[in-house]
Structures are given as structure tokens and as C-alpha cells.
Amino acid sequence: MFLGLSKNIGNGFRIGVSTRLFKPKRNPSVKEANFNEFVLFLNKSQNEINAILAFFMHLNGYDFNKLMKDKTDINLLFDGDDNYNKFISKFKDAKESMDKVIFSGDMGIVAKRKITNEIFELKSIVNSFYPDSESRYNSFCSKFKEKNSSSFNWFFMIIAVSIIYFLFFNK
């Protein structure tokens, strides 16, 4: 809907000023849709990696949320544990891989595949340490994600969205 003023200046000419009161609804562009879908994928991936870390802590007899609340240094807690060293090395590789994908601005299938592979490699490391854990993983992680999904990843997501937005939409 437009609201405007106009003045007839004669001989069929009119000068006017108007404004649109309501923006018409439009579908997002393909680029915007891909961006939104990729941000959801990153959020899901971040939740999954954090859930795997919490599950690893749970398998070792620790409550991840309590450790985070108490600001316990996990590296000191597991000092000298070879399983932990292997796990945390792969965990850091997965996080670094995600950071590289975000920095590069790659939102394609190759980037998703790389992140997905990192997540499944991390899961397989946990399963190799605790062979009977795979059956308990889904129930633990669904509770963990439900409990922590709202606030756990905001900082990461704000950084990721900002980088991707400025790379693609600020031209």
C-alpha cells in the first residue's frame, strides 16, 4: 500500500512523493536460503560436537555441566590419560575444521561433508574406547542437547553468522 502526495503541473504531468506502508512479502533468494540452511547445519554440528564431549565426560564418571559450572580445568582432570589425549586431539581438529570452513565462507556440500566426517570420526574414537557406549549415546545426547541447546552455542553462532554474512551479503 502506498501513501503519497502529488501535484498536477499541467499538460498531463504530475509530480509526487510517496512511501510504501507495508513491505510486500517476498521469498528469500537462493543465496539467503542456502545461508540460513548452512547456519542451521553449523548449529546442529556444534551441538553434536559438544554432546560428544559431554558423553565422553559422562563415560568417565563426570558431569559435564557441573564441570563447566565449577570452571574445572578438564585437561588437569585427565592429566596423563591416553584416551583423553587422543579424544581431545580429535576434538580440537574438528573444532579447527569448523572454524576453517566458517572463515573460508564455503557453504557447499564439500564443507558440510568435511564437518560431518569430523563428527563421525570423533564418535568412532569414543566407540573404540567404550565399545558398549553406542547404544547409550542417543538417549544421553538427546537429553544433553535439549538441556543445553538454547544458550550453549550462542557465542559461536554469533561469530559464525557474522563472518558468513559479511563475506556474502556485504558487497
N, C-alpha and C positions, 0 to 999 in steps of 0.2 A: 504494500500500500504506500502510495506517495502522498506527501503533503507539500504544497508549494504555492508560490505566488508568481503571477506573471503579469506582464503589461503589454497590451497590444500597441505597437508603434505605427501601425498603419500599413497599407498595401499588403496585407496578409502576413506580416511579420510579427512575431511575438517573442519577447524576452522573458525568461522565467528562472526562478530558483526553486529547487525542490529538494526534499530529503526522503529517504526510504525509512518508514517507521518500523517495518518488520523485515528481517532478512529472510529471503526465501530459503527453505531447507534444501540442502544440496548433499549429494552423496560424496563421501571422501574420495579424493583422487587415488589412483592405484598406488602412487608413491606413499601417500599418507596411510592407506590401508596396510601396505607392507610394513611401514614403520610401526604402526600400532601392533600388528601381529608379532613383529620381532621383539618389541618391548615386552609383550606378554610371554614370549618364549624365554627371554632373559630372566624375567621374574620367576618363571617356573624352574628354570635351570638353577638359579641362585637358591631357591627354596630346597631343591633336591640336594644340592651340594651341602648345604647347611644341615639338612636332615641326615645325610650320610655321616657327617661329623658327629652329630648328636647320638646317632645309633652306635657308632664306634665307641663313644664315651660310655654309653649305656651298657654295651657288651663287656666293657672293662670295669663295670660297677660304679660308674659316676653319673650324676645327674647333670647334664649339660647346662640346663637353665640355672641351676644352683651355682655351678662353677662360674658362669658368666655374671651372675648377680654378685657373687663374692669377689669377682675380678681375680680369680685364681690363675696363675701362670701355668697353662697346660703343659708347656714344654718342661717345666720343672717337675710337674706331677709325673710325667712319663720319662723322666731322665734315664737314659740307658736302655729303654725298651726298643728292641729292634723292630717289632711290628709297628709300633707308633712311628718310628723314624721312616719306615717305608711308606706308611699311610700318609703321614704329613707331607712327605716329599711329593707324592702324587696329588695330594690335596692342593698344595701350592702351585703345582704345574697346571691343574685345572683352573684355578683362580687366575693365574697369569694368562692362560689361553683365552679365557673370557675377556680379560682386560685388553688383550691384543685385538680381539675381534671388535670390541667396542671402539677402541681407538681408531682402528682402520675404517670403521663405518660400513664394513661388509655386512649386509643383511640378507645375503643369499643362502642358498641351500648348503653351500660348502662350509660356511661359517656355522650353521646350525649342526651340520654333521660333525664338525670338529668338536664343538662343545658337547654334543651328545656322546661322542666316543670317549671324551674325558670323563664324563659322568659314569658311564658304564665300566670303564677301567677302574675307577675308584670303587665302585660297587664290587667288582670282581676281586679286588685286593681284600676288602672286608670279608667276602665269602671265602677266600683262600685261608684267612686266619681263623675264621669261625665257620666251619662248613655247615653247621646246623642253623645258621642265623638267617638264611634266606627266607624261610617260612615266617619268621617273626618280623622281618623288615617292613612289610607293607602295613601291618597294624601299628607298629611303633611310629613309622613315618607319617601316617595319616593323622595320628593324634598330635605329633610334634608340629607338623605343618599347620594344622588347624589352630593350635595354640599360639604359634609364633609368626604366622604369615602377615599379620597386619603391620607390625612395627619392626620386624627383624631386618628387612631389606631396604628400608626407605632411603638410607644414605646412598647405598649402592645404586639404586634405581634412579635417584635424582641425578647422580653423576652420569650414569649411562644415557639417560634420556637427554640430558643437556648436551653431551658430546655428539650424539647422533643428530639431534635437532640442528645444532649449529653446522654440522657437516653437510646436511642435506637441504635444509629449509632456509638457511640464512644466506642465500646467494643473491 
